[in-house]
Amino acid sequence: MSYGIKLVMGLIGTALLCIFIGGLSQSISSGFAGFKGGAPFMIIAIIVCCMAVYDFWDECVRKK
């Protein structure tokens, strides 16, 4: 796959993942669980999004 296609598709995939995880975290925190009940999931969601962004950078942006 060419560098440009890999970069665009990786960016789209990472963005969709982070938007989905962020919306899910926001929904859990503002819903029945409340902030205290949703805080552990929010922390996990932030860590997962950071790992996804790092993997995107490692696979698509950084030139080896």
Secondary structure, DSSP 8 states (H G I E B T S, - for coil): --HHHHHHHHHHHHHHHHHHHHHHHHHHHHTTTHHHHHHHHHHHHHHHHHHHHHHHIIIIIS--
